[in-house]
Amino acid sequence: MLAIVRVTQQHRGMSTAALSGNKLLLAQRPGKQEEVDKAVLEADGVLKRDISDKAVLAAWDAASQKWKTLAANVAAGSLTSAESTARH
């Protein structure tokens, strides 16, 4: 989970800068998104293998879906930098 937090924070910063017009970070942001996607996928496997609490799994599924939506919105440039920061 710590890995998800770390790379999501990095993605948040890159997204804010990219959505504010920073061309260098705009180019680098997709790679960071891939890192977050990988960390989420790895955590998903561990949680679904090791956790049996349905409420925990439901919360995880909701958070995972929110990430996918956020990542798609950032990639499409459909958020302001402030909206992106708030949703991260």
N, C-alpha and C positions, 0 to 999 in steps of 0.2 A: 504494500500500500504506500509505503514511503516513496517508492520509485514513481508511482502515479502522481503523488502530490508534487514531487520535485519537477518532473517533466511538464506537468500541467501548469505550474507556476512559470516555467520558462516559456511555454507556449503562450500563456497570457501576456507576458511582456512583449514577445515577438509580435503577437497579433495586434496589440495596442499600437505598437510602432508602425507595423505594416498598414493598418487601417488609417493611420495618421499620415501616410505618404512616404514612409521610409522604404525606399526601393531595395536596399540591401536585405533588410529583414523580411520584406515581402517575398524575396526569392528564397530565403532560408526557412521560412515558416512551414512550408509543406513537409520538410524533413523532420521538424520537431513534432508536427502532427502525427507523422508515422511512428515516432517514438512513443507518443502518448497512446496511440492505437495499439501498439505492441504491448505496452505495459497493462493496458485495460484488458486485452485478450488473455494475457498470462494470469492476471488476477482473477479473471472470470473462470478460468479453468481450475485454479486452486480453490476458489470459493465454492464452486459447484461440486467439486470433489470432496471437500472437507467440511462444509457447513450444511447442516440439515434444517436449520431454523428458517422456516418459510418467510417470516417477516424480514429477516436479514437478506435473504436472497431476493425478495421483492424490492427491497430498498436498493440493493445493488443493481438490479435490472433497470430500475427507474433512473438511477444515476448514470448508468452506462448509456441508456437511450438519450438522456439529456446531453451527454458528451457528444454523441453522434450528431445530434441536431445542431449543437453549438459549432462543432467542427465544420459542418456543411455550411452553416451561415457565415462563418469567418472566411472560409474558402471562397464563397460566392461574393464576399464583400458587402453583404446585405446588412451589416451591423455598423454602428458607429464605434469608435474606439472605447467610449464610455460604456456602451451597452455590452461590448465584448468583455471588458474588465469586470463588470458587474455579474455577468453570467458565468465567468470562469470560477 
